[in-house]
Amino acid sequence: MKRAGFTMIELIFVIVILGILSAVALPKFIGVSNQAKAGKCKAYVGTLNRTVLPAIWSNALLDNATNANINSYFSDGNVSDQITAPKDCNVSVQTILSNGSQTVTVGGKDYNISRETNASLNSSPILKFN
């Protein structure tokens, strides 16, 4: 009489193999969520670099700003905080542009977002995320 099913040895082998696979795979997935949150914040800063800063820079040029006072144009409160940052990235555009930098904590790690102060008639300033 032949019985269908698995022997105890086969079950133990499967459990051991699953244990080894989980021991190898789990450490790789532990920090993925925090990396995704930081990536979202970095993408937001990139969006600001492509949309908001060139617009402010062009307004400064339209207002006949010179090389000497283009940087001060960014710190005089002309930017509205109606630009919403992602949920995990508490960034204030007004704070960055007026203070020159802001430190944000994403996923338990601190990142600094700073504005380059080399704006001129030829180039818009950019924000750095590090």
PEMOJO-V467175 format. One record per helix or strand of 2 or more residues. SS is the DSSP state (A for helix, B for strand). FROM is the first residue (numbers start at 0). LEN is the number of residues. Records with the same first field share a line. If there is no record, write none. Layout:
BEGIN
SS = FROM-LEN ; FROM-LEN
END
This chain:
BEGIN
A = 7-22 ; 31-19 ; 51-11 ; 69-5 ; 92-7
B = 100-6 ; 108-7 ; 126-3
END
